[in-house]
Amino acid sequence: MSGTRADFHVFAAPPRLTYSYVKRTVRLGFRSLWMHRLRSLLTVLGIVFGVCSVIAMLAVGEGASHEAQEQIRRLGSNNIILKSIKPPDDEGTSARRTYSIDYGLTYDDLDEIRATIPGVTVVVPGRIIRQYVWHIARRVDCDIVGTIPWYSEMRKLNVIQGRFFTTEEMNNISNVCVLGESMAAELFPMDPPVGNTVRVGGAYYRVIGVIQAEAATATANPVEPTENGNETSAAAGASHRMYIPLTAAKHRFGETLVKRRSGSFEAEKVELHEAIVRVDKQEEVLDIAAIITEILQRERKKKDFEIVVPLELLRQAERTKQIFNVVLGSIAAISLLVGGIGIMNIMLATVTERTREIGIRRALGARRHDIIIQFLIETVILSCSGGLVGVLLGVAIPFAIARFANMVTIITPWSPFIAFSISAMIGVLFGIYPAFRAANMDPVEALRHE
């Protein structure tokens, strides 16, 4: 009798959670799940896809947000960008066949801004003319930007070949230009662009540098080229840009832009299409932008300008990123929730199948907490194994997207940890009810179960 009781104590769980007890329980849990491999695999897939989607979606969202914020940062958080916009036509103006309008930023506006606002350190003017640029038989539609030598520093442009033009070249009205990287690749697919020439109309420009693509910004009423050489107003800028000295832009193209269409004639006089204002202190950017707006509106009957504040755009992008992450995280969390429901469903079915086993264990002395721990460990094994596989897939998918789809993806260090922790927590939460249901079975009724 004593030997039988000793054997019982070996089979029954000890009163405390010892290492040997946990090890034996985990081994039993793996054995029970291995007996139904296919069912366990299908149950785990819900957690795998949930964890994988959490990590992958957050990585894609983080990458898209980072790319947008980097483009805004290239504009300069201390900069304020002013743009000329064409005001709406007066009533009856469209019926006239020939007319001339004068609008946009002027050199006097910039002088007043520089003289009246102490926080302004640098003002960079710019003219934008949209034209075709030729090299032999190759043609590119681009925005020709007439500006000053320190424009590249203000806009944080990276010169990858050659250099930007100098103050001496601007004063001498030199026909030199700097091309965008993609534009240079189209015009010079075989030859090095630096040192070659390009043609705009009847003038030739020597290429002295190539820059990386600038952050995409809408240009202010550029001029769209036509085949016959006349110019028409375009609603949006071209994808390519070519930079020349401001003096050369004024000398070659003038300040009056002419467009002809359907027999009508219209002349637009625009001194400057854009200007960049550098502010000394970043915390004063928004206040100075409001002051500039007041100065420009003071003597204007119509609003013919637009102000872009990159710092404000950057803060909006950060708020959008937070909302985007919450939305993506919520969608992925629903996938995990569905996986948890699948685990609960399978565990309830397992409890029904193992009713007689539960009755035998209770009859041999197993207590309720032993049954609870046993079933909780099985659900945690399911959820953690699914979470581990999901983390591996979730880390691999963003790398595949970045490689084959040419998209920026960023895996934050906390996203795999949080996704795995949530999967483990789901295993515990959704395993509690089946475990308590198994533990609360009447041993006598369980033994009678067929």
Secondary structure, DSSP 8 states (H G I E B T S, - for coil): -HHHHHHHHHHS--SS--HHHHHHHHHHHHHHHHTTHHHHHHHHHHHHHHHHHHHHHHHHHHHHHHHHHHHHHHH-TTEEEEEE------TTGGG-SEEEEE-SB-HHHHHHHHHH-TTEEEEEEEEEEEEEEEETTEEEEEEEEEE-TTHHHHTT--EEEE----HHHHHTT--EEEEEHHHHHHH-SSS-STT-EEEETTEEEEEEEEE--------SS-EEE-TTS-EEE-SS--SEEEEEEHHHHHHHH-SEEEEEETTEEEEEE-SBSEEEEEES-GGGHHHHHHHHHHHHHHT-SS--EEEE-HHHHHHHHHHHHHHHHHHHHHHHHHHHHHHHHHHHHHHHHHHHHTHHHHHHHHHTT--HHHHHHHHHHHHHHHHHHHHHHHHHHHHHHHHHHHHHS-------THHHHHHHHHHHHHHHHHHHHHHHHHHTS-HHHHHH--
